[in-house]
Structure formats: structure tokens, C-alpha cells
Amino acid sequence: MPKKRKQKENLERLEKALGILQQVYESPQTPRNVRKVVKDSLDMLKNDEMTPAVRAANVMSMLDEVMQDPNMPSFIRVTLWNTFSILEGIRE
């Protein structure tokens, strides 16, 4: 796959993940501990000092940890899994 096309796809995936995470962050039903991890994830995805693949991997690690919380509302867990799967598609 051409490099430019892959870069464009990665950036589109990042933007999609950012949009979903922003909605979770702004939701009044999101628990405080989850909101903090989502905020940190948003900041990580916006950090242009790292490649998109590194940013995605870091955020997946952060989300994986918080998704283990048994007190998390199921609809938020499903939304975060959706974001996780979008980020998995980001490769160098």
C-alpha cells in the first residue's frame, strides 16, 4: 500500500477515535475515573511528537486497563471497545 494512502487512513482513524472519545468524555454518565483516562487518551492522541501507531498503541494500553473496571456502565465499555478496534487498525 502506498505510504501516503496509509498515512491518510491512519489520520482518519485517529480523528474518528478522537471524536468518539470526546463524546465519552463529555457524557455525564461517564464515571470520574474513566473520564480521567479518556482525557489522558485524548491528550495522547493529539500529541504530534509520536507517530500515529505509537499514539494508538499507548491509548489502547490505557483503555484496556480502564475497561477492566466492573463498575463501568456497559454502554461506555462497548463504546471504548469500538474505539479500541478503530485504533487497532493504525499501523506504520
N, CA, C and O atoms as a MOPAC input file, in Angstrom:
PM7 MOZYME 1SCF
protein

 N      0.84200 1    -1.17300 1     0.00000 1
 C      0.00000 1     0.00000 1     0.00000 1
 C      0.89200 1     1.24300 1     0.00000 1
 O      1.87000 1     1.31200 1     0.74500 1
 N      0.55200 1     2.21500 1    -0.83200 1
 C      1.35500 1     3.43700 1    -0.88000 1
 C      1.39300 1     4.13000 1     0.48800 1
 O      0.41600 1     4.11600 1     1.23600 1
 N      2.53000 1     4.72600 1     0.78800 1
 C      2.74800 1     5.33400 1     2.09500 1
 C      1.77100 1     6.47700 1     2.37000 1
 O      1.23800 1     6.59000 1     3.47400 1
 N      1.53800 1     7.31800 1     1.37300 1
 C      0.63900 1     8.46200 1     1.54900 1
 C     -0.78100 1     8.00300 1     1.88700 1
 O     -1.45200 1     8.58300 1     2.74100 1
 N     -1.21400 1     6.96800 1     1.21000 1
 C     -2.57100 1     6.45200 1     1.43200 1
 C     -2.70500 1     5.88300 1     2.84800 1
 O     -3.72000 1     6.08700 1     3.51400 1
 N     -1.67900 1     5.17400 1     3.29600 1
 C     -1.68800 1     4.59500 1     4.63800 1
 C     -1.70000 1     5.70300 1     5.69000 1
 O     -2.41400 1     5.61200 1     6.68800 1
 N     -0.90300 1     6.75200 1     5.46100 1
 C     -0.87500 1     7.87200 1     6.39400 1
 C     -2.25400 1     8.53600 1     6.48600 1
 O     -2.71000 1     8.89500 1     7.57200 1
 N     -2.90100 1     8.69100 1     5.34200 1
 C     -4.22200 1     9.31100 1     5.31400 1
 C     -5.22400 1     8.45600 1     6.08600 1
 O     -6.02500 1     8.97800 1     6.86100 1
 N     -5.17500 1     7.14200 1     5.87400 1
 C     -6.07500 1     6.23600 1     6.59400 1
 C     -5.81900 1     6.29200 1     8.09300 1
 O     -6.76300 1     6.30300 1     8.88200 1
 N     -4.55400 1     6.32900 1     8.49200 1
 C     -4.21700 1     6.40900 1     9.92000 1
 C     -4.76100 1     7.68900 1    10.54100 1
 O     -5.30600 1     7.66300 1    11.64500 1
 N     -4.61700 1     8.80800 1     9.83900 1
 C     -5.11400 1    10.07900 1    10.35800 1
 C     -6.63900 1    10.08000 1    10.44400 1
 O     -7.20500 1    10.64000 1    11.38200 1
 N     -7.30300 1     9.46100 1     9.47600 1
 C     -8.76400 1     9.36100 1     9.52300 1
 C     -9.20200 1     8.53000 1    10.72000 1
 O    -10.17200 1     8.87700 1    11.39500 1
 N     -8.50300 1     7.44600 1    10.98700 1
 C     -8.82600 1     6.60500 1    12.14300 1
 C     -8.59000 1     7.36800 1    13.44700 1
 O     -9.39000 1     7.27500 1    14.37800 1
 N     -7.50100 1     8.11700 1    13.51100 1
 C     -7.22900 1     8.92100 1    14.70100 1
 C     -8.34500 1     9.93700 1    14.94000 1
 O     -8.79900 1    10.10600 1    16.07200 1
 N     -8.78300 1    10.60500 1    13.89200 1
 C     -9.84800 1    11.59600 1    14.01900 1
 C    -11.14900 1    10.94700 1    14.48600 1
 O    -11.86300 1    11.50700 1    15.31800 1
 N    -11.45300 1     9.78000 1    13.95400 1
 C    -12.66100 1     9.06300 1    14.34700 1
 C    -12.58000 1     8.67600 1    15.82400 1
 O    -13.54500 1     8.85600 1    16.56700 1
 N    -11.44000 1     8.15000 1    16.24800 1
 C    -11.24200 1     7.76300 1    17.65300 1
 C    -11.33700 1     8.99200 1    18.55900 1
 O    -11.93100 1     8.92400 1    19.63500 1
 N    -10.75500 1    10.11200 1    18.13200 1
 C    -10.82900 1    11.34600 1    18.91400 1
 C    -12.27500 1    11.78400 1    19.11600 1
 O    -12.66100 1    12.19400 1    20.21100 1
 N    -13.06700 1    11.69400 1    18.06000 1
 C    -14.47500 1    12.09000 1    18.15000 1
 C    -15.25200 1    11.22400 1    19.13600 1
 O    -16.03500 1    11.73400 1    19.93800 1
 N    -15.03300 1     9.92700 1    19.07300 1
 C    -15.73400 1     9.01400 1    19.97900 1
 C    -15.30200 1     9.25600 1    21.42200 1
 O    -16.14000 1     9.33400 1    22.32000 1
 N    -14.00000 1     9.37300 1    21.64300 1
 C    -13.50300 1     9.60300 1    22.99800 1
 C    -13.99000 1    10.93800 1    23.56000 1
 O    -14.26300 1    11.04800 1    24.75500 1
 N    -14.09600 1    11.93800 1    22.71000 1
 C    -14.60300 1    13.24700 1    23.14800 1
 C    -16.04600 1    13.11800 1    23.62600 1
 O    -16.42200 1    13.73300 1    24.62400 1
 N    -16.86000 1    12.32400 1    22.92300 1
 C    -18.25100 1    12.11300 1    23.33400 1
 C    -18.31400 1    11.40500 1    24.68500 1
 O    -19.11900 1    11.77000 1    25.54200 1
 N    -17.46700 1    10.39400 1    24.87700 1
 C    -17.42900 1     9.67800 1    26.15500 1
 C    -17.01000 1    10.63600 1    27.26900 1
 O    -17.58300 1    10.61900 1    28.35800 1
 N    -16.01300 1    11.46500 1    26.99400 1
 C    -15.51100 1    12.41200 1    27.98200 1
 C    -16.59700 1    13.40600 1    28.40000 1
 O    -16.70300 1    13.75000 1    29.57800 1
 N    -17.39200 1    13.86200 1    27.45200 1
 C    -18.40900 1    14.87400 1    27.72600 1
 C    -19.69900 1    14.29000 1    28.29400 1
 O    -20.54800 1    15.04000 1    28.77400 1
 N    -19.86200 1    12.98600 1    28.25000 1
 C    -21.08000 1    12.35400 1    28.74900 1
 C    -21.17200 1    12.46300 1    30.26400 1
 O    -20.21300 1    12.15100 1    30.96900 1
 N    -22.33700 1    12.91000 1    30.77600 1
 C    -22.49600 1    12.99300 1    32.23000 1
 C    -22.56900 1    11.60800 1    32.89900 1
 O    -22.44700 1    11.50800 1    34.12000 1
 N    -22.76300 1    10.56700 1    32.12600 1
 C    -22.85800 1     9.21700 1    32.67700 1
 C    -21.49700 1     8.53000 1    32.79800 1
 O    -21.40600 1     7.41900 1    33.32200 1
 N    -20.45600 1     9.17800 1    32.32200 1
 C    -19.11400 1     8.60000 1    32.40900 1
 C    -18.55800 1     8.79200 1    33.81800 1
 O    -18.47300 1     9.92300 1    34.29600 1
 N    -18.17700 1     7.70000 1    34.49100 1
 C    -17.60000 1     7.82600 1    35.83100 1
 C    -16.31200 1     8.64100 1    35.80900 1
 O    -15.61900 1     8.69800 1    34.79400 1
 N    -16.00100 1     9.27000 1    36.93700 1
 C    -14.83900 1    10.14800 1    37.03200 1
 C    -13.53100 1     9.45000 1    36.67800 1
 O    -12.69800 1    10.01300 1    35.96800 1
 N    -13.34800 1     8.22200 1    37.17300 1
 C    -12.08300 1     7.53000 1    36.90200 1
 C    -11.93200 1     7.24100 1    35.41100 1
 O    -10.82500 1     7.30700 1    34.87600 1
 N    -13.03300 1     6.92100 1    34.74000 1
 C    -12.99900 1     6.66400 1    33.29700 1
 C    -12.77100 1     7.97400 1    32.54900 1
 O    -12.02100 1     8.01600 1    31.57400 1
 N    -13.41200 1     9.02500 1    33.00100 1
 C    -13.26000 1    10.33700 1    32.35700 1
 C    -11.80000 1    10.77400 1    32.37600 1
 O    -11.31300 1    11.33600 1    31.39500 1
 N    -11.09300 1    10.52200 1    33.48400 1
 C     -9.67800 1    10.90600 1    33.56300 1
 C     -8.84900 1    10.13600 1    32.54300 1
 O     -8.00800 1    10.72300 1    31.86200 1
 N     -9.07300 1     8.83700 1    32.42900 1
 C     -8.32000 1     8.02800 1    31.46200 1
 C     -8.65500 1     8.46600 1    30.03900 1
 O     -7.77300 1     8.52600 1    29.18300 1
 N     -9.92100 1     8.76900 1    29.78700 1
 C    -10.32300 1     9.21900 1    28.44900 1
 C     -9.66600 1    10.56100 1    28.13300 1
 O     -9.21400 1    10.77700 1    27.00900 1
 N     -9.60800 1    11.46400 1    29.11500 1
 C     -8.94200 1    12.76200 1    28.90600 1
 C     -7.46500 1    12.55700 1    28.58300 1
 O     -6.92900 1    13.18400 1    27.66900 1
 N     -6.80500 1    11.66700 1    29.34700 1
 C     -5.39700 1    11.36500 1    29.07700 1
 C     -5.23000 1    10.74600 1    27.68400 1
 O     -4.25100 1    11.01500 1    26.98800 1
 N     -6.18600 1     9.92400 1    27.29400 1
 C     -6.15000 1     9.30600 1    25.96000 1
 C     -6.29400 1    10.35100 1    24.86400 1
 O     -5.59400 1    10.30200 1    23.85300 1
 N     -7.20200 1    11.29200 1    25.07100 1
 C     -7.37100 1    12.37300 1    24.09900 1
 C     -6.08400 1    13.17000 1    23.94800 1
 O     -5.66800 1    13.48600 1    22.83300 1
 N     -5.45400 1    13.49600 1    25.07500 1
 C     -4.20100 1    14.24600 1    25.03400 1
 C     -3.11800 1    13.45600 1    24.30000 1
 O     -2.34400 1    14.02100 1    23.52800 1
 N     -3.07100 1    12.15300 1    24.54600 1
 C     -2.07400 1    11.29400 1    23.89700 1
 C     -2.29200 1    11.26800 1    22.37800 1
 O     -1.33600 1    11.36800 1    21.60900 1
 N     -3.54300 1    11.13400 1    21.95500 1
 C     -3.82700 1    11.06500 1    20.51500 1
 C     -3.50900 1    12.37600 1    19.80400 1
 O     -3.20100 1    12.38100 1    18.61200 1
 N     -3.58100 1    13.46900 1    20.52200 1
 C     -3.30100 1    14.78200 1    19.92700 1
 C     -1.81400 1    15.12300 1    19.92200 1
 O     -1.41800 1    16.12800 1    19.33300 1
 N     -0.99200 1    14.31200 1    20.56100 1
 C      0.44600 1    14.56700 1    20.66900 1
 C      1.14100 1    14.23200 1    19.34400 1
 O      1.31100 1    13.06100 1    19.00200 1
 N      1.53300 1    15.26000 1    18.61400 1
 C      2.14700 1    15.06500 1    17.29200 1
 C      3.61900 1    14.67200 1    17.35800 1
 O      4.24200 1    14.45900 1    16.31800 1
 N      4.18000 1    14.57300 1    18.54700 1
 C      5.59800 1    14.22400 1    18.66800 1
 C      5.84800 1    12.73700 1    18.41700 1
 O      6.98300 1    12.32400 1    18.18000 1
 N      4.78300 1    11.93900 1    18.47000 1
 C      4.90800 1    10.49400 1    18.23900 1
 C      4.16800 1    10.12100 1    16.95500 1
 O      3.30000 1    10.85700 1    16.48400 1
 N      4.52800 1     8.97300 1    16.40400 1
 C      3.83500 1     8.51000 1    15.20500 1
 C      2.41700 1     8.08600 1    15.57800 1
 O      2.15000 1     7.76800 1    16.73700 1
 N      1.50200 1     8.07700 1    14.60000 1
 C      0.13400 1     7.63700 1    14.89100 1
 C      0.06700 1     6.22700 1    15.49100 1
 O     -0.76700 1     5.96600 1    16.35800 1
 N      0.92900 1     5.32700 1    15.04200 1
 C      0.90900 1     3.95500 1    15.55500 1
 C      1.31100 1     3.90100 1    17.02400 1
 O      0.73200 1     3.13900 1    17.79900 1
 N      2.29300 1     4.70000 1    17.40800 1
 C      2.73500 1     4.73300 1    18.81300 1
 C      1.64300 1     5.34500 1    19.67700 1
 O      1.35400 1     4.84500 1    20.76400 1
 N      1.03600 1     6.42600 1    19.19600 1
 C     -0.05700 1     7.04900 1    19.95100 1
 C     -1.20100 1     6.06600 1    20.13500 1
 O     -1.75600 1     5.95000 1    21.22800 1
 N     -1.55500 1     5.35700 1    19.06300 1
 C     -2.65900 1     4.38600 1    19.13800 1
 C     -2.33200 1     3.27300 1    20.12200 1
 O     -3.18800 1     2.87800 1    20.91300 1
 N     -1.11900 1     2.76700 1    20.08500 1
 C     -0.72500 1     1.68500 1    20.99000 1
 C     -0.77900 1     2.14500 1    22.44500 1
 O     -1.24500 1     1.40600 1    23.31300 1
 N     -0.31200 1     3.34200 1    22.71100 1
 C     -0.34700 1     3.86800 1    24.07600 1
 C     -1.78400 1     4.01400 1    24.57800 1
 O     -2.09500 1     3.65500 1    25.71400 1
 N     -2.64500 1     4.53800 1    23.72800 1
 C     -4.04400 1     4.72800 1    24.11700 1
 C     -4.73900 1     3.37800 1    24.30300 1
 O     -5.54800 1     3.22700 1    25.21900 1
 N     -4.43900 1     2.40000 1    23.45600 1
 C     -5.04000 1     1.07900 1    23.63200 1
 C     -4.65200 1     0.49800 1    24.98000 1
 O     -5.47700 1    -0.13000 1    25.64500 1
 N     -3.42800 1     0.69600 1    25.38500 1
 C     -2.97100 1     0.21400 1    26.69100 1
 C     -3.73700 1     0.90500 1    27.81400 1
 O     -4.15700 1     0.25900 1    28.77400 1
 N     -3.91700 1     2.20500 1    27.69500 1
 C     -4.64100 1     2.96400 1    28.71300 1
 C     -6.10400 1     2.51800 1    28.78700 1
 O     -6.64700 1     2.33200 1    29.87600 1
 N     -6.72900 1     2.35100 1    27.63500 1
 C     -8.13800 1     1.95700 1    27.60800 1
 C     -8.32500 1     0.53200 1    28.10800 1
 O     -9.30200 1     0.23500 1    28.79600 1
 N     -7.40200 1    -0.33800 1    27.76800 1
 C     -7.51100 1    -1.73700 1    28.18800 1
 C     -7.57000 1    -1.83200 1    29.70500 1
 O     -8.33200 1    -2.62300 1    30.26100 1
 N     -6.76900 1    -1.02800 1    30.35700 1
 C     -6.73200 1    -1.05700 1    31.81800 1
 C     -8.06700 1    -0.60700 1    32.41500 1
 O     -8.58400 1    -1.25300 1    33.32700 1
 N     -8.62100 1     0.47800 1    31.91600 1
 C     -9.86100 1     1.00900 1    32.48700 1
 C    -11.07400 1     0.15900 1    32.10700 1
 O    -12.07100 1     0.16100 1    32.82900 1
 N    -11.01000 1    -0.55700 1    31.00100 1
 C    -12.15200 1    -1.37200 1    30.58600 1
 C    -12.34400 1    -2.59000 1    31.48200 1
 O    -13.37500 1    -3.25900 1    31.40200 1
 N    -11.37400 1    -2.88200 1    32.32700 1
 C    -11.48800 1    -3.99700 1    33.26200 1
 C    -12.32000 1    -3.62900 1    34.48900 1
 O    -12.66000 1    -4.50200 1    35.28800 1
 N    -12.64600 1    -2.35900 1    34.64600 1
 C    -13.41000 1    -1.89500 1    35.80500 1
 C    -14.82800 1    -2.47000 1    35.76600 1
 O    -15.57700 1    -2.17900 1    34.83400 1
 N    -15.21100 1    -3.28100 1    36.76000 1
 C    -16.54200 1    -3.90300 1    36.74500 1
 C    -17.68100 1    -2.90400 1    36.97500 1
 O    -18.84000 1    -3.21700 1    36.70300 1
 N    -17.36000 1    -1.71200 1    37.47300 1
 C    -18.39500 1    -0.71200 1    37.74000 1
 C    -18.69200 1     0.19000 1    36.54600 1
 O    -19.56400 1     1.05600 1    36.62000 1
 N    -17.96900 1    -0.01100 1    35.44900 1
 C    -18.18000 1     0.82700 1    34.27700 1
 C    -19.51600 1     0.46800 1    33.61500 1
 O    -19.82500 1    -0.70800 1    33.42800 1
 N    -20.30700 1     1.49600 1    33.26100 1
 C    -21.55300 1     1.20700 1    32.54400 1
 C    -21.25900 1     0.46800 1    31.23400 1
 O    -20.29300 1     0.78400 1    30.53900 1
 N    -22.08100 1    -0.49500 1    30.91200 1
 C    -21.81000 1    -1.35000 1    29.75300 1
 C    -21.79000 1    -0.57300 1    28.44300 1
 O    -20.99500 1    -0.89300 1    27.56000 1
 N    -22.64400 1     0.43900 1    28.29200 1
 C    -22.64700 1     1.19000 1    27.02700 1
 C    -21.33800 1     1.95400 1    26.83100 1
 O    -20.89800 1     2.13900 1    25.69700 1
 N    -20.71800 1     2.39400 1    27.91100 1
 C    -19.42900 1     3.07600 1    27.79000 1
 C    -18.34500 1     2.06200 1    27.44600 1
 O    -17.45500 1     2.34500 1    26.64400 1
 N    -18.42200 1     0.88100 1    28.05500 1
 C    -17.44000 1    -0.18300 1    27.75400 1
 C    -17.50800 1    -0.54200 1    26.26600 1
 O    -16.47500 1    -0.68800 1    25.61200 1
 N    -18.72000 1    -0.68300 1    25.73900 1
 C    -18.87500 1    -1.02500 1    24.31900 1
 C    -18.32600 1     0.09100 1    23.43600 1
 O    -17.68400 1    -0.17400 1    22.42000 1
 N    -18.57500 1     1.32000 1    23.82000 1
 C    -18.05600 1     2.46400 1    23.05300 1
 C    -16.53200 1     2.47100 1    23.06800 1
 O    -15.89700 1     2.73700 1    22.04800 1
 N    -15.94600 1     2.17900 1    24.22600 1
 C    -14.48400 1     2.14300 1    24.30700 1
 C    -13.91500 1     0.97100 1    23.51800 1
 O    -12.84000 1     1.09100 1    22.93100 1
 N    -14.61600 1    -0.16100 1    23.49400 1
 C    -14.15800 1    -1.28800 1    22.66500 1
 C    -14.19000 1    -0.90400 1    21.18800 1
 O    -13.30500 1    -1.28400 1    20.42100 1
 N    -15.20800 1    -0.15400 1    20.80000 1
 C    -15.29200 1     0.32100 1    19.41300 1
 C    -14.08300 1     1.19900 1    19.09300 1
 O    -13.46400 1     1.05200 1    18.03900 1
 N    -13.75600 1     2.09600 1    19.98900 1
 C    -12.58300 1     2.95800 1    19.80400 1
 C    -11.31400 1     2.11400 1    19.73100 1
 O    -10.43600 1     2.36300 1    18.90500 1
 N    -11.23200 1     1.12300 1    20.59700 1
 C    -10.08000 1     0.21800 1    20.64200 1
 C     -9.89700 1    -0.45300 1    19.28400 1
 O     -8.77900 1    -0.52700 1    18.77500 1
 N    -10.99000 1    -0.94200 1    18.69400 1
 C    -10.88400 1    -1.62400 1    17.40900 1
 C    -10.48800 1    -0.66900 1    16.27700 1
 O     -9.78900 1    -1.06900 1    15.34500 1
 N    -10.92700 1     0.57700 1    16.35500 1
 C    -10.50200 1     1.57600 1    15.36600 1
 C     -9.00000 1     1.80900 1    15.47200 1
 O     -8.29900 1     1.88000 1    14.46200 1
 N     -8.51800 1     1.92800 1    16.69400 1
 C     -7.09800 1     2.19100 1    16.91600 1
 C     -6.22600 1     0.99900 1    16.51300 1
 O     -5.07900 1     1.17800 1    16.10500 1
 N     -6.77100 1    -0.21600 1    16.62600 1
 C     -6.00300 1    -1.40500 1    16.22600 1
 C     -5.63000 1    -1.38600 1    14.74300 1
 O     -4.64000 1    -1.99300 1    14.33300 1
 N     -6.43300 1    -0.68300 1    13.95000 1
 C     -6.18100 1    -0.61200 1    12.52000 1
 C     -5.06100 1     0.31800 1    12.12600 1
 O     -4.67300 1     0.36300 1    10.95900 1
 N     -4.53700 1     1.05800 1    13.07500 1
 C     -3.46500 1     2.02300 1    12.77900 1
 C     -2.11800 1     1.29400 1    12.82300 1
 O     -1.72000 1     0.75000 1    13.85300 1
 N     -1.44700 1     1.29900 1    11.70500 1
 C     -0.14700 1     0.63900 1    11.57300 1
 C      0.82900 1     1.58600 1    10.90300 1
 O      0.43200 1     2.53500 1    10.22600 1
 N      2.11200 1     1.31700 1    11.10200 1
 C      3.16700 1     2.11500 1    10.46200 1
 C      3.14500 1     1.90800 1     8.96300 1
 O      3.95700 1     2.49400 1     8.24700 1

